[in-house]
Amino acid sequence: MVDKHYECCLLVSIGWLDRNHGLDSFAQSRMD
């Protein structure tokens, strides 16, 4: 089971990458 704090940080990190580097495909692959 994934720690909620870690999971939240991971989602924030993905969001940061998406905003700053335009990694839309990476972010969407994580949403599946």
N, C-alpha and C positions, 0 to 999 in steps of 0.2 A: 504493500500500500504506500502510495506516494505521500510524503509529508506536505501538508497544505501550504506551509510557508514556502517550501521549495517550489511547489507547483505554481504559486503566485509569482514568485521571482522569475521563473522560467517564462511564463506568459508575458510578463513585463519586458523581459529581455528580447523576446521575439518581436514584441511591439516596437521596441526601440530600434532593432535592426531593420524592421519594415519601414519605419518612418525615415531613418537616416540613410539607408542604403537601397531602398526600393525593392526589397526582396519579397515581393508579393507572392511569388510561386512558393517560396520557402514557408511563409506564414500560412498560406492556404493548405499546404501539404500537412502542416501541423494541426489544422482544424479537422481533418478527416477522422 
